[in-house]
Amino acid sequence: MCTKPLTKWTNPWPNRPAPLARLDALDLLGPTLVAVHMTQLKDEEIARLAEAGASVVHCPESNLKLASGFCPVQALLTAGVNVALGTDGAASNNDLDLLDEMRVAALLAKAVSGDATAVPAHTALRMATLNGAKALGLDEQIGSLKPGKAADITAIDLSALSSQPVYDPVSQIVYSVGREQVTDVWVAGRRLLAQRVLTTLDESAILRRAQDWRDKIQANDSHR
């Protein structure tokens, strides 16, 4: 592991425009732009994103772990920006759990905006599903359960004691459910998880490979 103290990053090009303005000047700001994190936005930049039809991918747990700031999710949604959810990578978000990401996104948005009604459960679920498909330009094919779309289905068991009582299933999924309650998953109609058992992957082999990589990384660290 690196033991050198971290230094504050400073922009080596102070006379150059901000990243979003730079993208705009290069004619890259449009409906195909997927901007990730976006924790340092100004009001005029939010308005420009909305005008351009760009999408933002919010990764709240990564932002929290890296202390990189807060994405103004409710302000983006209010402006009409398509906001989706992501996890970032394993180095900055150890569990890569999209269910947990929904919960944190919904809670964090309330704290950041100072509004307890910001990003309600149904909005958080849409950010994790259809909004993500829209950001990728695939909302006519995936993201919701409709005839003609790919059969991407996640079955979640809400019968557990921790999930009771159930009044609004969507609210329960966003605020109460853990990934251990996911029982079955179909992707394009293909069942990849059946009663919590992977159908196409060798779990034992994956565990062995993970342990091998752990040993290699630890061995490399010990030589530094």
C-alpha positions as CSV (number, residue, x, y, z in Angstrom):
1,M,0.0,0.0,0.0
2,C,1.1,3.6,-0.7
3,T,2.2,5.3,2.6
4,K,3.0,8.6,1.1
5,P,0.8,11.5,2.2
6,L,-1.8,12.6,-0.3
7,T,-1.5,16.1,-1.6
8,K,-4.3,18.3,-2.8
9,W,-4.7,18.3,-6.5
10,T,-4.6,21.6,-8.3
11,N,-5.6,22.3,-11.8
12,P,-2.4,22.6,-13.9
13,W,-4.4,24.5,-16.6
14,P,-6.1,27.3,-14.6
15,N,-6.8,29.3,-17.8
16,R,-8.7,26.5,-19.4
17,P,-12.5,26.2,-19.0
18,A,-14.2,23.8,-16.6
19,P,-14.7,20.2,-17.8
20,L,-18.3,20.6,-18.8
21,A,-17.6,23.9,-20.6
22,R,-14.7,22.1,-22.4
23,L,-17.0,19.3,-23.5
24,D,-19.5,21.9,-24.7
25,A,-16.9,23.7,-26.7
26,L,-15.9,20.4,-28.4
27,D,-19.6,19.8,-29.3
28,L,-19.6,16.7,-27.1
29,L,-22.4,17.8,-24.8
30,G,-25.6,16.2,-26.1
31,P,-28.0,13.2,-25.6
32,T,-25.3,10.7,-26.0
33,L,-23.2,12.1,-23.2
34,V,-23.2,10.0,-20.0
35,A,-21.6,12.0,-17.3
36,V,-20.6,10.1,-14.1
37,H,-20.4,11.4,-10.6
38,M,-21.0,15.1,-11.3
39,T,-20.3,16.2,-7.7
40,Q,-19.1,19.8,-8.4
41,L,-22.0,21.2,-10.5
42,K,-23.0,24.9,-10.7
43,D,-26.6,25.9,-11.4
44,E,-25.8,27.0,-14.9
45,E,-24.2,23.7,-15.6
46,I,-27.3,21.8,-14.5
47,A,-29.3,24.0,-16.8
48,R,-27.0,23.3,-19.7
49,L,-27.1,19.5,-19.1
50,A,-30.8,19.6,-19.2
51,E,-30.8,21.7,-22.4
52,A,-28.4,19.3,-24.0
53,G,-30.4,16.2,-23.0
54,A,-27.3,14.6,-21.4
55,S,-27.6,11.9,-18.7
56,V,-25.9,11.8,-15.3
57,V,-24.9,8.6,-13.5
58,H,-25.0,9.0,-9.8
59,C,-22.6,6.8,-7.7
60,P,-23.4,7.9,-4.1
61,E,-21.5,5.2,-2.2
62,S,-18.3,5.8,-4.2
63,N,-18.7,9.5,-3.7
64,L,-19.0,9.0,0.1
65,K,-16.1,6.6,0.4
66,L,-13.8,8.9,-1.6
67,A,-15.2,12.1,0.0
68,S,-15.5,13.5,-3.5
69,G,-18.6,15.6,-2.9
70,F,-22.3,15.3,-3.4
71,C,-24.2,15.1,-6.7
72,P,-27.2,17.5,-6.6
73,V,-29.6,14.8,-7.7
74,Q,-32.9,16.5,-6.9
75,A,-31.8,19.7,-8.6
76,L,-30.8,17.7,-11.7
77,L,-34.2,15.8,-11.7
78,T,-36.1,19.0,-11.2
79,A,-34.3,20.6,-14.2
80,G,-35.3,17.6,-16.3
81,V,-31.9,15.8,-16.5
82,N,-32.0,12.0,-16.8
83,V,-30.3,10.7,-13.7
84,A,-29.3,7.0,-13.5
85,L,-27.5,5.0,-10.8
86,G,-24.1,3.3,-10.8
87,T,-21.7,1.7,-8.4
88,D,-18.4,2.8,-9.8
89,G,-15.7,0.2,-9.3
90,A,-14.7,-2.3,-6.6
91,A,-11.8,-0.1,-5.5
92,S,-14.2,2.7,-4.4
93,N,-17.4,0.7,-3.7
94,N,-16.7,-2.6,-2.2
95,D,-20.0,-4.4,-2.5
96,L,-21.2,-3.2,-5.9
97,D,-24.8,-3.6,-4.6
98,L,-27.3,-1.7,-6.6
99,L,-30.1,-2.3,-4.1
100,D,-28.0,-0.6,-1.4
101,E,-27.1,2.1,-3.9
102,M,-30.8,3.0,-4.4
103,R,-31.3,3.3,-0.6
104,V,-28.2,5.5,-0.2
105,A,-29.2,7.6,-3.2
106,A,-32.7,8.2,-1.9
107,L,-31.4,9.1,1.6
108,L,-28.5,11.2,0.5
109,A,-30.6,13.3,-1.8
110,K,-32.9,14.3,1.1
111,A,-29.9,15.4,3.2
112,V,-28.2,17.3,0.3
113,S,-31.3,19.1,-0.8
114,G,-32.7,19.6,2.7
115,D,-36.0,18.2,1.5
116,A,-37.4,15.0,3.0
117,T,-39.5,14.5,-0.1
118,A,-36.5,14.5,-2.5
119,V,-36.0,11.3,-4.6
120,P,-38.9,9.2,-3.3
121,A,-38.7,5.4,-3.6
122,H,-40.4,5.2,-7.0
123,T,-37.9,7.7,-8.4
124,A,-34.9,5.8,-6.9
125,L,-36.2,2.6,-8.5
126,R,-36.6,4.3,-11.9
127,M,-33.1,5.7,-11.6
128,A,-31.8,2.1,-11.2
129,T,-33.8,0.7,-14.1
130,L,-35.4,2.7,-16.9
131,N,-33.2,5.8,-16.4
132,G,-30.1,3.7,-16.7
133,A,-31.4,2.2,-19.9
134,K,-32.2,5.7,-21.3
135,A,-28.7,6.8,-20.5
136,L,-27.3,4.0,-22.6
137,G,-29.8,4.7,-25.4
138,L,-31.5,1.3,-24.8
139,D,-34.7,2.4,-23.2
140,E,-36.8,0.9,-26.1
141,Q,-35.2,-2.5,-25.4
142,I,-34.6,-2.8,-21.7
143,G,-35.3,-1.0,-18.4
144,S,-38.9,-1.9,-17.8
145,L,-41.2,-4.9,-18.2
146,K,-43.2,-4.4,-21.4
147,P,-44.1,-6.6,-24.3
148,G,-41.4,-6.4,-26.9
149,K,-38.6,-5.6,-24.5
150,A,-36.0,-8.0,-23.2
151,A,-37.2,-10.1,-20.3
152,D,-34.9,-8.7,-17.6
153,I,-36.4,-9.7,-14.3
154,T,-35.2,-9.7,-10.7
155,A,-37.3,-11.6,-8.1
156,I,-37.1,-10.3,-4.5
157,D,-38.5,-12.2,-1.5
158,L,-40.4,-9.7,0.7
159,S,-41.7,-12.4,3.1
160,A,-38.7,-12.1,5.5
161,L,-39.4,-10.8,9.0
162,S,-37.2,-7.7,8.3
163,S,-39.4,-6.8,5.3
164,Q,-42.7,-6.9,7.2
165,P,-45.3,-5.4,7.1
166,V,-45.4,-4.6,3.3
167,Y,-47.5,-1.6,2.4
168,D,-45.7,-0.3,-0.7
169,P,-43.5,-3.0,-2.3
170,V,-41.4,-0.3,-4.1
171,S,-40.7,1.6,-0.9
172,Q,-39.9,-1.7,0.8
173,I,-37.4,-2.6,-1.9
174,V,-35.6,0.7,-1.8
175,Y,-35.5,1.3,1.9
176,S,-35.5,-2.2,3.5
177,V,-34.4,-5.0,1.3
178,G,-30.9,-6.5,1.1
179,R,-29.3,-8.3,-1.8
180,E,-29.6,-11.6,0.2
181,Q,-33.4,-11.4,-0.5
182,V,-32.9,-11.6,-4.3
183,T,-34.0,-15.2,-5.2
184,D,-34.0,-15.3,-9.0
185,V,-32.7,-13.3,-11.9
186,W,-33.5,-13.5,-15.6
187,V,-31.6,-11.6,-18.3
188,A,-33.2,-11.5,-21.7
189,G,-35.4,-14.4,-20.5
190,R,-32.4,-16.6,-19.5
191,R,-32.4,-17.6,-15.8
192,L,-29.0,-16.8,-14.4
193,L,-30.0,-17.1,-10.7
194,A,-32.3,-19.8,-9.5
195,Q,-33.4,-19.8,-5.9
196,R,-30.2,-18.0,-5.0
197,V,-28.0,-20.4,-7.0
198,L,-25.9,-19.2,-10.0
199,T,-26.8,-21.3,-13.1
200,T,-24.0,-20.3,-15.4
201,L,-21.0,-19.7,-13.1
202,D,-18.9,-22.0,-10.9
203,E,-19.1,-20.3,-7.5
204,S,-16.3,-22.5,-6.1
205,A,-14.0,-21.6,-9.0
206,I,-14.7,-17.9,-8.5
207,L,-13.9,-18.1,-4.8
208,R,-10.6,-19.8,-5.5
209,R,-9.7,-17.2,-8.1
210,A,-10.5,-14.4,-5.7
211,Q,-8.4,-16.0,-3.0
212,D,-5.5,-16.4,-5.4
213,W,-5.6,-12.8,-6.4
214,R,-5.8,-11.8,-2.7
215,D,-2.7,-13.8,-2.0
216,K,-0.8,-12.2,-5.0
217,I,-1.8,-8.7,-4.0
218,Q,-0.8,-9.3,-0.4
219,A,2.5,-10.8,-1.5
220,N,3.3,-7.7,-3.7
221,D,2.4,-5.4,-0.8
222,S,4.7,-7.2,1.5
223,H,7.7,-6.4,-0.8
224,R,7.1,-2.6,-0.8
